Structures are given as structure tokens and as C-alpha cells.
Amino acid sequence: MEEVKKIVSEIANGNVKPIYFLMGEEPYYIDRIADYIEANVLGEEEKGFNQMVLYGRDVSVEDIIANAKRYPMMAERQVVIVKEAQELVRTIEKLESYAENPQPTTILVICYKYKTLDKRKKLYKTIGKNGVLFESKKLYENQVPDWIRRVLSGRRYKITPKASQMLVEFLGTDLGKINNELEKLQLIIPEGSEITPEMIEENIGISKDYNNFELRKAIGEKNMLKATRIINYFAQNPKDNPLVVTVALLYNFFSQLLKYHGLSDKNPRHAAYTLRVSPFFIGEYSTAARNYPMKKVSQIITYLRDVDIKSKGVGASNLPQGDLLKELLVKIMAS
């Protein structure tokens, strides 16, 4: 995120490079940089003749080079943006000749999503010398809540840890999807507000009481009644609560709990840093550790692996999701 701010700041200050090669697994920042260039580098009166958007599936590298070598019309520079450039993966190295000597009056933006250039090849080194190479890396799930907090802080909003966790659980690590939902919330919620689980439930449709986050907490507390209610809700709404997601999240929780058991220093700050979770959730691990000794946690991880296999139709006679969850819950809660 800091690298993105630096790139945007330099462009805003007029320090523009002839090539921006934007690549990587996370498309969100690739789009943000490209959109900023598209909206801000040229004036509205210049864009008609001097700004074009090409698509990798429709052009060749030779076409891109030909357009990049054009001279601007009645303007200091032109902007050429190539979206979905990963479609040119087999021929992208042909861009090396242009990168060696780029047109100084052209800003060429290559959006190379979900892939990266081979760092051993000459193209990578040449663009690094004459332009900007930006790699947008996918965030780990435990990094996304903090990303949400920082994005909202920049827009003068706050969010509770539980609310951000609900968004991650429901939307995964797709920053584009998460940002879309945050922008919807901003249209409804006044600036300066704190976004709560109730607001998430009311405006996005994620239940604040019946979700994997609450199921994990109930199991950690050995609250059989609450866990059963949640599982019954999941059984009635299987499309919104797929078993594979529930099992994966529980597996991650108990794997982390195993690490927590092994910590010599269980100070909340140290534990949060080691487990790579928010300090807000360390209390849950502490409670679960009292309820589930290390040996039991190891057994639970085995149960979760078994359910994962059964959910894929192996040795389970295609049992309904609800039955598999109930069977799993009984095994986990058994003392």
C-alpha cells in the first residue's frame, strides 16, 4: 500500500515514467494505479486524441509498440493503457526492444494481472531501469482486517474488529469485492461513524449471530447450545454457508490453537504477533486452550480432515452438510 501511495504521489507531482508495468496476484492495486493514470494524467480536452485503452486479447505486442511510438496530437504526451495484458504471456518478452528505448512522450501502462514477469529475463531488468515495475501481492487472510481498517481510516471511518472479520469471512481476500461493499456502506453511513456488526448485517446481509466467526467462538467456549443453533442455521442455508468454508476456517483455528499451546510466552501481544492474528482475538485462543488440551486439539484436527474428505463424497454416502456438521460438533465437544 505504501508503494502504491508513492507511485500515485510521484505521478501527481509530475514525475511520470514512460512505462508502468503493473503485475501480480492481487488485481485491486493494479486497477487503482491504472485508473488513477487514466483519470488524471491528461486533461479532458486531451484525452480524445491522446488516450487509448487496449485489451490483451485483441492486440499483439507489436500493436502495443506501434501505438506507443505514436506522437501525441496537440499535447505534451499520450497515454496508452493495456488491460488484461496477461493474455499476451507467450509473447510479452517482445516488449523488451521498446522498453530499451521507450518513447519519452508516451506513458505506457501494462496491466498484467495474476502473473509476474520472469525476473531472470531481460524485460524485467529493462523496465526496472527505464520505468516502474510494481508487483501487487495477494494479502493473507489475517492481513485483510487490518487493510480494511486502514482503508476506512483514510476515508474517516472506523470499524470494529468483529465487523471487519465478518467481511473477510463472507467475502474472502478479494480486495475489490471488499472495497465495493465498503463503498456501499459509505453511501449509507455518515462520515466519522464506526461500522458495527449490526450495520454489516443490515446493509450487506451477513448475519452477525449465525456465521463461522460466531461458530468458532462458541466451539472455543464449549457452548454447545449456541454452536448447535449456528449449525442448524447453516444446514437450513447451505448455499450461503458452504461446508468447505466452515471446515477450512475451523481447521485454521485449531491449527493456530495448537501453536498457541506451544508458546512459552503467551503474552497477548507476543501471541498475536506469533499467530499473525489481531490481539482482539487472543482471548478466544486463551479460552479455547483451557477447554481443549493439546492432545484433544490434535484429535480435532484429524476429525476436521475426515469431514473434509467426507464432504467430497468419499466414504460418507453423500451425507447432507447439516449431518456432517452435527457429527463433527459432537466429536469436538466430547470431553
Number of C-alpha atoms within 10 A of each C-alpha: 11 7 11 16 11 11 18 19 12 13 17 14 8 10 10 18 19 21 25 24 23 25 24 20 17 20 21 18 21 23 16 14 21 20 12 13 21 18 12 11 19 18 11 10 10 17 17 11 13 21 19 15 11 18 18 19 12 11 14 18 17 14 11 20 19 11 17 26 16 14 16 17 13 11 15 13 20 27 25 22 23 21 20 17 26 22 17 18 13 8 12 17 17 15 16 17 13 20 24 16 11 21 19 15 18 24 23 25 25 25 26 26 22 16 17 18 21 11 9 8 11 16 21 18 18 19 21 16 12 16 20 18 19 20 23 22 14 17 14 11 16 15 15 21 24 16 15 21 17 16 16 21 13 9 13 14 18 20 19 14 19 18 21 22 23 23 22 21 18 19 14 16 20 16 20 16 13 19 15 11 16 18 13 13 16 17 9 10 15 12 13 12 12 15 22 17 21 15 17 20 15 11 14 15 11 20 16 19 15 18 20 25 19 18 23 19 19 19 22 25 21 19 13 16 10 17 24 18 14 19 24 16 15 22 21 13 12 14 9 12 19 13 22 14 15 22 21 13 17 19 19 13 19 23 16 18 25 21 14 22 19 11 14 8 12 15 11 17 14 14 21 18 12 15 17 14 18 18 16 13 14 21 11 18 23 18 14 24 20 12 17 23 13 18 9 17 21 15 13 22 20 13 19 21 15 15 23 20 14 17 21 13 12 12 12 14 9 12 13 13 20 18 13 19 22 16 12 17 18 12 14 20 18 8 9
